Amino acid sequence: MPFLQHLADMKLEQLALEHIVPALRDHGFFYVDSFLGDEVGRMVLGQVKQMQCSGLLNDGQLAGRGLGVSKRHIRGDKIAWVSGTERGAEAINFLLKLIDKLVSLCIGRLGKNVIRERSKAMVACYPGNGAGYVKHVDNPNADGRCVTCIYYLNKNWNAKEHGGILRIFPEGKSYVADIEPLFDRLLLFWSDRRNPHEVQPSFATRYAITVWYFDSEERAEAKRRFKDLTGLFSSCKYEVSLLIKKLHDKESNLSKSSLFFFKFQPLHKAALCLSRRS
């Protein structure tokens, strides 16, 4: 068993150093087929389908759209966030650990990026009713996401019939890259503006699991910005509440003054009459 593990580690290292790192540097993306093998891939697919049947998938949200606005014409998938430690997610957890190991082998060879953490896994399903995701960038505002990894789970997928292609528009390139969401395929690409991409309409149920790996420095800076923004918002909210209270008090005082005037208006008129008679 240790020998087999060593053999598997050697294959992962070879995949990382000889294929993934050069491809990310030169093209910005890379995919590998038969990543887990048919048996384990089927186990992952079974767990994802069980999540779907249990009603755990909800409409995908749009980052930077206010209060998590859901726009199905922009993004039509159903998603759930998974750590891999949940009951019934053992195969998903195995997948995540394998991707972690693969990415860790690339660290130090991908420029200045220092990767120490990642997101939870986003389990996604496009229901097959023509749903897709319009052209976008995963990390347009320096939120820390550095590398996007997507694992596909679609048996017998025919792109001509089912659609669902992920099309990448590499920055500064004269070509596009069409990635079919084939079963047991793992795709990696830069998360920032170097790789705008879209999910074309899907006409069959389309499953995928996505994780994002963070650049430590950019992530820390993004958290600082968020903290400052939250503090500013809280301060503004407090000042606005004080202003509203002052306006309310002013309106209340004006109402009381008007009430006082109208209440004593007859007495005021009587005084005028007496002064005129005298």
Backbone hydrogen bonds, N-H to C=O, Kabsch-Sander energy under -0.5 kcal/mol:
donor,donor_aa,acceptor,acceptor_aa,energy
5,Q,1,M,-2.5
6,H,2,P,-2.5
7,L,3,F,-2.4
8,A,4,L,-2.4
9,D,5,Q,-2.5
10,M,6,H,-2.2
11,K,7,L,-2.0
12,L,8,A,-2.2
13,E,9,D,-2.5
14,Q,10,M,-2.4
15,L,11,K,-2.5
16,A,12,L,-2.7
17,L,13,E,-2.8
18,E,14,Q,-2.3
19,H,15,L,-1.1
20,I,15,L,-2.4
21,V,16,A,-2.7
23,A,19,H,-2.0
24,L,20,I,-2.8
25,R,21,V,-2.1
26,D,22,P,-2.5
27,H,23,A,-3.2
28,G,23,A,-1.5
29,F,23,A,-0.7
30,F,188,L,-2.5
32,V,186,L,-2.5
35,F,184,D,-2.3
41,G,37,G,-2.5
42,R,38,D,-2.2
43,M,39,E,-1.5
44,V,40,V,-2.2
45,L,41,G,-2.4
46,G,42,R,-2.5
47,Q,43,M,-1.9
48,V,44,V,-2.1
49,K,45,L,-2.6
50,Q,46,G,-1.8
51,M,47,Q,-1.8
52,Q,48,V,-2.1
53,C,49,K,-2.6
54,S,50,Q,-1.7
55,G,52,Q,-1.5
56,L,51,M,-2.3
58,N,79,I,-3.1
60,G,77,D,-2.5
62,L,69,V,-1.1
63,A,61,Q,-0.6
65,R,62,L,-1.2
68,G,66,G,-1.9
69,V,65,R,-1.2
71,K,69,V,-0.6
72,R,70,S,-0.5
74,I,71,K,-1.6
75,R,71,K,-2.9
76,G,132,G,-2.7
78,K,125,C,-2.5
79,I,58,N,-4.1
80,A,123,V,-1.6
82,V,121,A,-3.0
89,A,86,E,-1.7
93,N,89,A,-2.5
94,F,90,E,-1.9
95,L,91,A,-2.1
96,L,92,I,-2.5
97,K,93,N,-2.3
98,L,94,F,-1.9
99,I,95,L,-2.3
100,D,96,L,-2.6
101,K,97,K,-2.2
102,L,98,L,-2.2
103,V,99,I,-2.8
104,S,100,D,-2.5
105,L,101,K,-1.4
106,C,102,L,-0.5
106,C,103,V,-1.3
107,I,103,V,-0.9
108,G,113,N,-0.6
109,R,106,C,-2.0
113,N,110,L,-0.9
115,I,113,N,-0.6
116,R,114,V,-0.6
116,R,214,F,-0.8
117,E,214,F,-0.6
119,S,212,W,-2.6
121,A,82,V,-2.9
122,M,210,T,-3.3
123,V,80,A,-2.9
123,V,121,A,-0.8
124,A,122,M,-0.5
124,A,208,A,-3.1
125,C,78,K,-2.5
126,Y,206,R,-2.6
130,G,202,S,-2.8
131,A,202,S,-0.5
133,Y,199,V,-2.5
134,V,74,I,-2.4
136,H,197,H,-2.6
139,N,191,S,-2.3
146,C,213,Y,-3.6
147,V,213,Y,-1.4
148,T,189,F,-3.2
149,C,211,V,-2.7
150,I,187,L,-2.7
151,Y,209,I,-3.1
152,Y,150,I,-0.5
152,Y,185,R,-2.7
153,L,207,Y,-1.7
154,N,181,P,-0.6
155,K,153,L,-0.8
157,W,154,N,-0.9
159,A,157,W,-0.5
161,E,158,N,-0.8
162,H,158,N,-4.1
163,G,159,A,-1.8
164,G,201,P,-2.0
166,L,179,I,-2.6
167,R,165,I,-0.7
167,R,198,E,-2.3
168,I,166,L,-0.6
168,I,177,A,-3.0
169,F,196,P,-3.2
171,E,194,R,-2.9
173,K,170,P,-1.9
177,A,168,I,-2.5
178,D,176,V,-0.5
179,I,166,L,-2.9
179,I,177,A,-0.6
180,E,178,D,-0.6
182,L,180,E,-2.1
183,F,154,N,-1.5
184,D,152,Y,-1.9
185,R,182,L,-1.4
186,L,32,V,-2.8
187,L,150,I,-3.0
188,L,30,F,-3.2
189,F,148,T,-2.0
190,W,28,G,-1.8
191,S,146,C,-2.6
195,N,192,D,-2.0
197,H,136,H,-2.6
198,E,167,R,-1.9
199,V,133,Y,-2.7
200,Q,165,I,-2.9
200,Q,198,E,-0.6
202,S,131,A,-2.3
203,F,162,H,-2.9
206,R,126,Y,-2.4
208,A,124,A,-2.0
209,I,151,Y,-2.3
210,T,122,M,-2.3
211,V,149,C,-2.3
213,Y,147,V,-2.7
214,F,117,E,-2.7
215,D,144,G,-3.0
216,S,114,V,-3.3
216,S,214,F,-0.6
219,R,215,D,-2.7
220,A,216,S,-2.4
221,E,217,E,-2.2
222,A,218,E,-2.3
223,K,219,R,-2.2
224,R,220,A,-2.0
225,R,221,E,-2.4
226,F,222,A,-2.3
227,K,223,K,-2.4
228,D,224,R,-2.6
229,L,225,R,-2.7
230,T,226,F,-2.6
231,G,227,K,-2.4
232,L,228,D,-2.6
233,F,229,L,-2.6
234,S,230,T,-2.4
235,S,231,G,-2.4
236,C,232,L,-2.8
237,K,233,F,-2.7
238,Y,234,S,-2.1
239,E,235,S,-2.4
240,V,236,C,-2.8
241,S,237,K,-2.1
242,L,238,Y,-2.0
243,L,239,E,-2.3
244,I,240,V,-2.7
245,K,241,S,-2.1
246,K,242,L,-2.5
247,L,243,L,-2.6
248,H,244,I,-2.5
249,D,245,K,-2.8
250,K,246,K,-2.6
251,E,247,L,-2.6
252,S,248,H,-2.3
253,N,249,D,-2.5
254,L,250,K,-2.5
255,S,251,E,-2.3
256,K,252,S,-2.1
257,S,253,N,-2.5
258,S,254,L,-2.5
259,L,255,S,-2.4
260,F,256,K,-2.6
261,F,257,S,-2.3
262,F,258,S,-2.7
263,K,259,L,-2.3
264,F,260,F,-1.8
265,Q,262,F,-0.5
268,H,264,F,-1.9
269,K,265,Q,-2.2
270,A,266,P,-2.2
271,A,267,L,-2.0
272,L,268,H,-1.7
273,C,269,K,-2.2
274,L,270,A,-2.3
275,S,271,A,-2.0
276,R,272,L,-2.0
277,R,273,C,-2.1
278,S,274,L,-2.0
